[in-house]
Structures are given as structure tokens and as C-alpha cells.
Amino acid sequence: MVEIINPNEETRVSEGSKVDLHFSVAIENGVEIDNTRNREEPVSLVIGDGNLLPGFEKALFGLRAGDRRTVHLPPEDAFGPWNPENIQRFDTVKFEQRPVVGHMIEFEDKAKSSLFGVVKSVNEDITEIDFNHPLAGKNITFEVEIFKVTPAGQQGIKIM
């Protein structure tokens, strides 16, 4: 087995650091929506590479191996505020099958990228689709445990 260790246990998370961590994300009523602790190994990511939302990354800055932190993030620092302009209206007859309230539908934007929306209401004439992130407008609790921090541009030491 190859083990990678950080030669400086005092290294703190900063822009470009490679971080090995476990985390969980819950909405304010305590319902957990993501958790990496059930994985055998911690997840690895590079701060600033776009894999974590900026508000989540900000919560990691300054932490080091062994640290734990729980932060409560307002919508602006998590999945964004709920935006009423993200509700779109479509002619119901244009759907191949009658939409069902609560179902998620995949659309294609002008750049041919996938865009998902949730059916909010359906009547004979109009179907309303909500293109907000499902967690938009929600306060989020982010819990993290740091296992290893490797400074930007370094790979650590391999021990065989």
C-alpha cells in the first residue's frame, strides 16, 4: 500500500491546496442531503477547482489536518437565493407526455447543454417549470473533517 503524507501537519487550507476530507450537508431542518462518511476513503479536492461551491470552500480556509468545523450557510453562500424569474411557463400541449407536478424534466438550452427543471403546476393550457436549484433559498449546515492538506503545487511524500 502506498501512503501519501503531508510533511507539515501545520499546513492550513488555502487557495490551490489539495484537501482530503469527509463532509456532510444538511438543510436547516436537519435533513441530510449529502454525506461522504459512508465512503471507505475521504474525498480529495483542490481548493478553487470548482468542485465545491465558493461558500463551502470559504468554510475550509485556515483548517488543517485533524480539524472539524460546522458552519451554517445562508442561501447566498450555498445554493443561491430562490429566484421567481426562474419559473418558466410553457404550453402544456408542447410536451410529448402530460407533465406531472413534482417531476424533474430535462431541457436543452441554446448552447445544447442539459438544464433541469421541476414541474410546479399543470393545467390544460400552461405548465410551470421551476429552474431554481432544488436547494435554492435554503439555509444549509456544512460539517467537515479534514484528514490531509497538501500545499498548492506539492504532492506530499510517498512512503512505501
C-alpha positions as CSV (number, residue, x, y, z in Angstrom):
1,M,0.0,0.0,0.0
2,V,1.2,3.5,-0.8
3,E,0.5,6.1,1.8
4,I,0.9,9.8,1.0
5,I,1.5,12.0,4.0
6,N,1.9,15.8,4.3
7,P,5.3,16.6,5.7
8,N,3.9,19.6,7.7
9,E,0.9,18.8,9.8
10,E,0.5,22.6,10.4
11,T,-0.3,23.3,6.7
12,R,-3.6,25.1,6.5
13,V,-6.1,25.0,3.7
14,S,-5.6,27.9,1.2
15,E,-6.3,28.5,-2.5
16,G,-4.9,25.6,-4.5
17,S,-4.4,23.2,-1.6
18,K,-5.3,19.6,-2.1
19,V,-7.5,18.6,0.7
20,D,-8.7,15.1,1.8
21,L,-11.9,15.4,3.8
22,H,-15.2,14.0,4.8
23,F,-18.2,16.2,4.8
24,S,-22.0,16.3,5.2
25,V,-24.6,18.8,4.0
26,A,-28.0,19.2,5.6
27,I,-30.8,21.7,5.3
28,E,-31.9,23.7,8.3
29,N,-34.5,21.2,9.5
30,G,-31.7,18.6,9.9
31,V,-32.5,16.5,6.8
32,E,-29.1,15.3,5.4
33,I,-28.7,15.7,1.6
34,D,-25.1,14.6,1.1
35,N,-22.6,12.7,3.2
36,T,-19.2,11.3,2.3
37,R,-18.6,9.5,5.6
38,N,-20.0,6.3,4.3
39,R,-17.1,6.1,1.8
40,E,-14.1,4.0,2.7
41,E,-11.7,6.9,1.9
42,P,-12.1,10.6,2.3
43,V,-12.8,12.6,-0.8
44,S,-10.0,14.7,-2.3
45,L,-10.4,18.0,-4.0
46,V,-8.3,21.1,-4.9
47,I,-9.5,24.4,-3.4
48,G,-10.5,26.7,-6.3
49,D,-11.1,23.9,-8.9
50,G,-14.9,24.4,-8.9
51,N,-15.8,21.1,-7.3
52,L,-17.2,22.8,-4.2
53,L,-19.4,25.9,-4.0
54,P,-17.4,29.0,-3.1
55,G,-19.3,29.3,0.3
56,F,-18.3,25.7,1.2
57,E,-14.6,26.4,0.2
58,K,-14.6,29.6,2.3
59,A,-15.5,27.5,5.3
60,L,-12.4,25.3,4.8
61,F,-9.8,28.2,4.6
62,G,-7.4,28.1,7.6
63,L,-8.3,24.5,8.6
64,R,-5.6,21.8,9.0
65,A,-5.4,18.0,9.3
66,G,-7.5,16.9,12.3
67,D,-9.7,20.0,12.3
68,R,-13.5,19.7,12.3
69,R,-15.9,22.6,11.6
70,T,-19.6,23.1,11.3
71,V,-20.9,26.2,9.5
72,H,-24.4,27.4,8.9
73,L,-24.6,29.0,5.4
74,P,-27.3,31.3,4.3
75,P,-28.7,30.7,0.7
76,E,-26.4,33.4,-0.7
77,D,-23.3,31.4,0.4
78,A,-24.8,28.0,-0.5
79,F,-27.1,27.2,-3.5
80,G,-28.2,30.8,-4.0
81,P,-31.5,32.6,-3.3
82,W,-34.7,31.4,-4.8
83,N,-35.4,33.5,-7.9
84,P,-39.0,33.9,-9.1
85,E,-37.7,34.7,-12.5
86,N,-36.5,31.1,-12.8
87,I,-40.2,29.9,-13.1
88,Q,-41.0,29.5,-16.8
89,R,-44.3,28.9,-18.4
90,F,-44.8,26.5,-21.3
91,D,-47.8,25.5,-23.4
92,T,-48.9,22.1,-22.0
93,V,-49.7,20.7,-25.4
94,K,-46.0,21.1,-26.4
95,F,-44.9,18.3,-24.1
96,E,-44.8,14.7,-25.5
97,Q,-46.4,13.4,-22.3
98,R,-48.5,15.4,-19.9
99,P,-46.1,16.7,-17.2
100,V,-46.6,15.6,-13.6
101,V,-46.2,18.0,-10.7
102,G,-43.0,17.4,-8.8
103,H,-41.3,15.5,-11.6
104,M,-38.0,16.7,-12.9
105,I,-37.7,17.3,-16.7
106,E,-34.6,17.7,-18.7
107,F,-34.5,20.6,-21.2
108,E,-31.8,21.7,-23.7
109,D,-30.6,25.3,-23.6
110,K,-29.5,27.4,-26.6
111,A,-25.9,26.0,-26.2
112,K,-27.3,22.4,-26.3
113,S,-26.5,21.9,-22.6
114,S,-28.8,20.0,-20.3
115,L,-31.0,22.1,-18.0
116,F,-33.2,20.5,-15.4
117,G,-36.5,21.9,-14.1
118,V,-39.2,20.7,-11.7
119,V,-42.8,20.8,-12.7
120,K,-44.6,23.2,-10.3
121,S,-48.1,23.3,-11.8
122,V,-50.0,21.8,-14.8
123,N,-53.3,22.8,-16.3
124,E,-54.9,22.3,-19.8
125,D,-53.1,25.3,-21.2
126,I,-50.0,26.1,-19.2
127,T,-47.3,24.1,-17.4
128,E,-45.0,26.0,-14.9
129,I,-41.4,24.7,-14.6
130,D,-39.1,25.9,-11.7
131,F,-35.4,26.1,-12.9
132,N,-34.1,27.1,-9.5
133,H,-31.7,24.7,-7.9
134,P,-33.8,22.4,-5.6
135,L,-31.8,23.8,-2.6
136,A,-32.0,27.5,-3.6
137,G,-33.3,29.7,-0.8
138,K,-32.4,27.1,1.9
139,N,-30.1,27.6,4.8
140,I,-27.5,24.9,4.8
141,T,-25.4,23.2,7.5
142,F,-22.0,22.1,6.3
143,E,-19.9,19.8,8.5
144,V,-16.4,18.9,7.6
145,E,-13.5,16.9,8.9
146,I,-10.0,17.5,7.4
147,F,-7.7,14.5,7.0
148,K,-4.8,15.9,5.0
149,V,-3.8,19.2,3.5
150,T,-1.1,19.4,0.7
151,P,0.0,22.9,-0.2
152,A,-0.6,24.1,-3.7
153,G,2.0,22.8,-6.2
154,Q,3.2,20.0,-3.9
155,Q,2.4,16.3,-4.0
156,G,3.4,15.2,-0.5
157,I,5.8,12.4,0.3
158,K,5.2,8.8,-0.7
159,I,6.0,6.1,1.9
160,M,6.1,2.5,0.7
